[in-house]
Amino acid sequence: MKRLLLSLSVVALGAAAFFTTRAIAGEPAPAPSAAVPLGNAVCPVTGLAVKPSNLAVWQGVAIGFCSPECSTKFAQHPDVYTPALLKEMAAQVAALKAKLPATAPSAAPAAPPVQRPPTPALALPVELGNGMCPVMNRPVKAGLFVEYHGMKVGLCCPGCDGKFKADPATYLGVLHQDPNVAQKIDAAESAWTAAHPR
């Protein structure tokens, strides 16, 4: 099917070239045995159906006509009737293309997956669970805290976070007096130091 499609395309293009260049140059037509059948079904002169007995060789191409008179007219004015032939050949090529099975475009080979180093798990901040604010020594309010070196330090009021950040060592020292909180501080500081080597 693909060869037929290609042959029709080549013949149609060849016919156009033959009709324009050789006719102008006045070269003699080749012998009928060497003619390439165009396979047109419609007479390019009248638009009627071609009769199998009315084939005429023009510039090496066997063209079908509805009558012998039409082949004569074609020979006299090939430039007038060639467009009709080319239009029919284009329609035949389009019809053949429509019948061909659709082929999926070949997919490019998949690239190998990029090897990325494993992402270390992000540790959540450790809740110290301190009951008293280390800055004001008042009871901690829910939702008020400051994060420092992977720890959540409970505070009593919004202004305490700035004071804590200004001198964290002092306020952690205050919290370190509670043994339960001290263990959490030590563990958090060790983890922070390991994760952030100097």
C-alpha positions in Angstrom: 0.0 0.0 0.0 2.8 2.4 0.9 4.6 1.6 -2.4 1.4 2.3 -4.3 1.0 5.6 -2.5 4.6 6.5 -3.3 4.3 5.5 -6.9 1.2 7.6 -7.4 2.9 10.6 -5.8 6.0 10.2 -8.0 3.9 9.7 -11.2 1.8 12.7 -10.5 4.8 14.9 -9.9 6.6 13.4 -12.8 3.6 14.0 -15.0 3.5 17.7 -14.2 7.2 18.0 -15.0 6.8 16.0 -18.3 3.8 18.0 -19.4 5.5 21.4 -18.9 9.2 20.8 -19.8 9.1 18.2 -22.6 6.1 19.6 -24.3 7.7 22.9 -24.5 11.0 21.4 -25.7 9.1 19.4 -28.3 10.8 16.1 -27.5 9.3 12.9 -29.0 7.2 10.7 -26.8 8.8 7.4 -25.7 7.6 4.0 -27.0 4.2 2.8 -25.5 5.9 -0.1 -23.8 8.0 2.3 -21.6 4.9 4.3 -20.6 4.1 4.6 -16.9 0.3 4.2 -16.3 -1.1 7.2 -14.5 -4.3 5.4 -13.4 -6.6 8.4 -13.7 -10.3 7.5 -13.6 -11.6 10.8 -14.9 -10.8 12.3 -18.3 -8.9 15.5 -17.7 -10.5 17.2 -20.7 -14.3 16.5 -20.1 -14.4 15.3 -16.5 -16.2 12.1 -17.6 -15.2 8.5 -16.7 -12.2 7.1 -18.5 -12.7 4.3 -21.0 -10.0 1.6 -20.7 -9.7 1.5 -24.5 -8.8 5.2 -24.6 -5.3 5.4 -23.2 -2.8 7.7 -24.8 0.9 8.1 -24.0 2.0 11.6 -23.4 5.7 12.2 -22.4 6.1 8.7 -21.1 2.9 8.6 -19.1 -0.2 6.6 -20.1 -3.2 8.8 -19.5 -6.8 7.7 -19.6 -9.4 9.7 -21.7 -13.1 9.3 -22.4 -12.6 9.5 -26.1 -9.7 9.7 -28.7 -10.6 13.3 -29.4 -9.8 14.2 -25.8 -6.3 12.8 -26.1 -5.8 15.0 -29.1 -7.0 18.1 -27.3 -4.8 17.2 -24.3 -1.8 16.9 -26.6 -2.5 20.3 -28.1 -2.9 22.1 -24.7 -1.4 20.0 -21.9 -0.9 23.1 -19.7 -4.7 23.6 -19.7 -5.6 20.0 -18.7 -2.7 19.0 -16.5 -4.1 20.7 -13.3 -7.2 18.4 -13.5 -5.0 15.3 -13.6 -2.9 16.6 -10.7 -6.0 17.3 -8.6 -7.3 13.8 -9.2 -3.9 12.3 -8.3 -3.8 14.3 -5.1 -7.3 13.0 -4.2 -6.2 9.4 -4.8 -3.1 9.9 -2.6 -5.2 11.4 0.2 -7.7 8.5 0.0 -4.9 6.0 0.2 -3.3 7.8 3.2 -6.7 7.6 4.9 -6.8 3.8 4.5 -3.3 3.3 5.9 -3.3 2.1 9.5 -2.3 4.9 11.9 1.1 4.3 13.3 2.0 5.7 16.6 5.1 7.9 16.6 8.1 6.0 17.9 8.6 7.1 21.5 12.0 8.4 22.4 13.9 6.0 24.7 13.2 6.8 28.3 16.0 8.6 30.1 17.4 6.8 33.1 15.9 8.0 36.3 18.0 10.7 38.0 19.6 9.3 41.2 19.2 11.8 43.9 20.5 11.4 47.4 17.8 10.5 49.9 16.3 13.4 51.6 16.9 13.3 55.4 13.8 13.2 57.4 13.0 16.6 58.9 12.7 16.3 62.7 9.8 18.1 64.2 10.6 20.6 66.9 10.8 19.0 70.3 8.1 20.2 72.7 10.0 21.0 75.9 6.7 21.0 77.8 8.0 23.8 80.2 5.1 25.0 82.4 6.8 28.3 83.3 8.0 31.0 80.9 11.8 31.2 81.2 11.7 35.0 80.5 9.0 36.2 82.9 8.7 33.2 85.2 4.9 33.1 84.6 2.7 30.2 83.5 3.0 29.4 79.8 0.0 30.3 77.6 -1.2 27.8 75.0 0.0 28.5 71.5 2.7 30.9 72.6 6.2 29.6 72.0 9.5 30.3 70.3 11.5 27.8 68.2 15.2 27.5 68.9 17.6 24.8 67.8 14.8 22.3 67.1 12.9 23.0 70.4 9.6 24.7 71.1 10.0 26.8 74.2 6.7 27.8 75.8 6.2 31.5 76.7 3.7 33.6 78.6 3.3 36.6 76.3 4.2 37.7 72.8 7.0 40.0 73.8 9.0 37.2 75.4 10.1 35.7 72.1 12.4 38.7 71.3 13.9 38.6 74.8 14.5 34.8 74.5 16.2 35.2 71.1 18.4 37.9 72.4 19.9 35.7 75.0 18.9 32.0 74.5 21.7 30.5 76.6 20.5 32.3 79.8 16.9 31.3 79.4 17.8 27.7 78.5 19.8 27.7 81.7 16.7 28.7 83.6 14.8 25.9 82.0 17.6 23.4 82.6 16.8 23.5 86.3 13.8 21.2 85.6 15.4 17.7 85.1 12.6 16.6 82.7 13.0 19.7 80.6 16.8 19.5 80.9 16.9 16.0 79.2 14.9 17.3 76.3 17.1 20.4 75.9 20.2 18.2 75.9 18.8 15.8 73.3 17.6 18.6 71.1 21.0 20.5 71.3 22.9 17.3 70.5 20.7 16.6 67.4 21.0 20.2 66.3 24.8 20.2 66.7 25.1 16.9 64.7 22.9 18.3 61.9 24.7 21.7 61.8 28.4 21.0 62.2 30.6 24.0 62.3 
